Amino acid sequence: MDPVVALNLVFDVVIVLLSAYAYRKKRVALLLWIVMAFSFFAVSYVLTILGVGSSLILIPLRVVGYLSVIAGVTLYSVQRR
């Protein structure tokens, strides 16, 4: 197992758990977008570790993850004006 992939998975899981916990306390929608994005990243790393992640699967998962972060930050900045 690649230690970089394993470490990324650990960080993704920590970010998902902390963001979900923070959302329960603060009810800020941006935190849900972060949960969603890093969940997609985590799934892509799990598939990579399991050896079943092809580019046809991993690229869309990571693109959706990044688009989720972009959407969340954009919506947050629009709502705060």
Buried (B, 14 or more C-beta within 10 A) or exposed (E): EEEEBEEBBEBBBEBBEBBBEBBEEEEBEBBBBBBBBBBBBBBBBBBBBEEEBEEEBBEEBBEBBEEBBEBBEEEBEEEEE
